[in-house]
């Protein structure tokens, strides 16, 4: 049975932390599917970069990566897309695969606020990258099907990159794939 991990987000912009997460995931699965979101149901603001620009930046970020697929399912959704809909899509597309949702510790902290979160736990496994400053609970007592990677310490923020790129572009150079950094500057994104 093929192990497929899937990872969603705004990716506005995708940064080195996302690339690190992908590398960690690929140590545990055969395929990683990345789902850029059109609009997060829990965020008020729309992404700053266009759908096309975010897809292009993701392609540049993962251009040399094997076993990574960028899927535009959520971008093409006519309604707000919730994770459970993406799970249903994946189950139809890969009926004989083991599916695992990749989230960060910040998302796990409010997971019980997610739409149909109990159904998500029944349908897929959870792979959570927890920063040491986020979740302090005893993770050994969590339900089956949830795997924590402790002390994942990437503190790069897309929000901070968007702020800083306008003030001092060089300050975020090391937080982005070099081709993504060039693409942002060439296209005047976030400026």
C-alpha positions as CSV (number, residue, x, y, z in Angstrom):
1,X,0.0,0.0,0.0
2,X,1.5,3.3,-1.1
3,X,2.0,5.9,1.7
4,X,0.9,9.3,0.6
5,X,1.3,12.4,2.7
6,X,-0.5,15.6,1.9
7,X,0.3,19.1,3.0
8,X,-1.9,22.2,2.4
9,X,-1.4,25.9,3.0
10,X,-1.4,29.3,1.4
11,X,2.3,29.1,0.4
12,X,2.3,32.9,0.2
13,X,5.2,32.6,-0.4
14,X,6.6,29.1,-0.1
15,X,9.8,29.2,1.9
16,X,12.7,27.1,3.1
17,X,10.7,25.8,6.0
18,X,8.2,24.3,3.6
19,X,11.1,22.6,1.7
20,X,12.4,21.2,5.0
21,X,9.0,19.9,5.9
22,X,8.8,18.2,2.5
23,X,12.2,16.6,3.1
24,X,11.2,15.3,6.5
25,X,7.9,13.9,5.0
26,X,9.7,12.1,2.2
27,X,11.6,10.1,4.8
28,X,8.2,8.6,5.9
29,X,6.2,8.3,2.6
30,X,6.5,7.5,-1.1
31,X,4.7,10.5,-2.3
32,X,4.0,14.0,-0.9
33,X,1.1,16.0,-2.4
34,X,1.1,19.7,-1.9
35,X,-2.2,21.5,-2.0
36,X,-2.1,25.3,-2.2
37,X,-5.3,26.8,-0.9
38,X,-7.3,29.4,-2.7
39,X,-8.5,30.9,0.6
40,X,-8.0,29.4,4.0
41,X,-11.5,29.0,5.7
42,X,-9.9,30.2,8.9
43,X,-8.0,33.3,7.5
44,X,-9.8,36.5,6.8
45,X,-7.3,37.8,4.3
46,X,-6.9,36.4,0.8
47,X,-3.3,35.5,-0.3
48,X,-1.3,38.4,-1.5
49,X,0.2,36.6,-4.5
50,X,-2.1,35.4,-7.3
51,X,-3.0,31.7,-7.7
52,X,-0.7,31.6,-10.8
53,X,2.2,33.2,-8.9
54,X,1.9,30.8,-5.9
55,X,1.8,27.8,-8.2
56,X,4.9,29.1,-10.0
57,X,6.7,29.7,-6.7
58,X,5.9,26.2,-5.6
59,X,7.1,24.8,-8.9
60,X,10.4,26.7,-8.5
61,X,10.7,25.6,-4.8
62,X,10.3,21.9,-5.7
63,X,11.7,21.8,-9.2
64,X,14.4,19.3,-8.4
65,X,12.4,17.2,-5.9
66,X,11.3,13.7,-6.8
67,X,8.1,12.2,-5.4
68,X,6.4,15.6,-4.8
69,X,3.2,16.6,-6.6
70,X,1.6,20.0,-6.6
71,X,-2.1,19.6,-6.9
72,X,-4.5,22.4,-7.8
73,X,-7.7,20.7,-6.5
74,X,-8.2,23.3,-3.7
75,X,-7.5,26.2,-6.1
76,X,-10.2,25.0,-8.4
77,X,-12.8,24.6,-5.7
78,X,-15.9,26.8,-6.2
79,X,-16.6,27.0,-2.4
80,X,-14.4,27.3,0.6
81,X,-12.4,24.2,0.7
82,X,-12.1,22.3,4.0
83,X,-9.6,19.5,4.6
84,X,-12.3,16.9,4.7
85,X,-13.2,17.6,1.0
86,X,-9.5,17.2,0.0
87,X,-9.5,13.9,1.9
88,X,-12.6,12.7,-0.1
89,X,-10.9,13.8,-3.3
90,X,-7.7,11.9,-2.4
91,X,-9.6,8.7,-1.4
92,X,-11.3,8.6,-4.8
93,X,-8.0,9.3,-6.7
94,X,-5.9,6.9,-4.6
95,X,-8.3,4.3,-3.2
96,X,-5.6,1.8,-2.2
97,X,-3.3,4.2,-0.5
98,X,-2.6,5.1,3.1
99,X,-3.2,8.9,3.5
100,X,-1.6,11.1,6.1
101,X,-2.3,14.7,6.7
102,X,0.8,16.9,7.4
103,X,0.2,19.8,9.9
104,X,2.2,22.0,12.1
105,X,2.0,22.1,15.9
106,X,0.2,25.5,15.7
107,X,-2.5,23.8,13.6
108,X,-2.7,20.9,16.0
109,X,-3.3,23.3,18.9
110,X,-6.6,24.3,17.4
111,X,-7.4,21.1,15.5
112,X,-10.7,20.6,17.3
113,X,-11.9,23.8,15.7
114,X,-11.5,22.4,12.2
115,X,-14.5,21.6,10.1
116,X,-15.4,17.9,10.7
117,X,-12.2,17.3,12.7
118,X,-13.5,14.0,14.1
119,X,-14.1,12.7,10.6
120,X,-10.6,13.7,9.6
121,X,-9.2,11.7,12.4
122,X,-11.2,8.6,11.3
123,X,-10.2,9.0,7.6
124,X,-6.5,9.7,7.7
125,X,-3.4,9.6,9.9
126,X,-1.8,12.8,11.2
127,X,1.9,13.7,10.9
128,X,2.5,16.8,13.0
129,X,5.7,18.8,13.1
130,X,5.8,20.3,16.5
131,X,8.0,23.2,17.4
132,X,9.4,22.8,20.9
133,X,7.8,26.1,21.9
134,X,4.3,25.1,20.9
135,X,2.8,22.0,22.4
136,X,3.9,21.0,25.9
137,X,1.3,18.2,26.4
138,X,2.2,14.6,26.9
139,X,2.2,13.5,23.3
140,X,2.6,9.8,24.2
141,X,-1.0,9.8,25.4
142,X,-2.5,11.0,22.0
143,X,-4.8,8.8,19.9
144,X,-3.4,6.2,17.5
145,X,-2.7,7.5,14.0
146,X,-1.0,10.7,15.2
147,X,2.7,10.9,14.8
148,X,4.6,13.9,16.2
149,X,8.0,15.0,15.1
150,X,9.3,16.7,18.2
151,X,11.4,19.8,18.3
152,X,11.0,20.8,14.7
153,X,12.4,24.3,15.0
154,X,11.8,26.2,11.8
155,X,10.5,29.6,12.7
156,X,10.3,31.1,9.2
157,X,7.0,32.9,8.6
158,X,5.4,33.7,5.2
159,X,3.8,36.7,6.9
160,X,7.2,38.0,8.1
161,X,8.7,37.4,4.6
162,X,5.9,39.5,3.0
163,X,6.5,42.3,5.5
164,X,10.3,42.3,5.2
165,X,10.6,41.9,1.4
166,X,9.2,45.4,1.0
167,X,11.6,46.9,3.6
168,X,14.8,45.0,3.0
169,X,14.6,42.2,0.4
170,X,18.1,40.8,1.3
171,X,17.0,40.1,4.8
172,X,14.7,37.3,3.6
173,X,17.1,35.9,0.9
174,X,18.1,32.9,3.0
175,X,14.5,32.1,3.9
176,X,13.5,31.4,0.3
177,X,14.7,29.1,-2.5
178,X,17.0,31.3,-4.7
179,X,14.7,31.0,-7.7
180,X,11.7,32.0,-5.7
181,X,13.5,35.0,-4.3
182,X,14.4,36.1,-7.8
183,X,10.9,35.5,-9.0
184,X,9.4,37.6,-6.3
185,X,11.7,40.5,-7.1
186,X,11.3,40.2,-10.8
187,X,7.6,40.3,-10.6
188,X,7.3,42.9,-7.8
189,X,5.3,40.5,-5.5
190,X,4.7,41.8,-2.0
191,X,6.2,45.2,-2.9
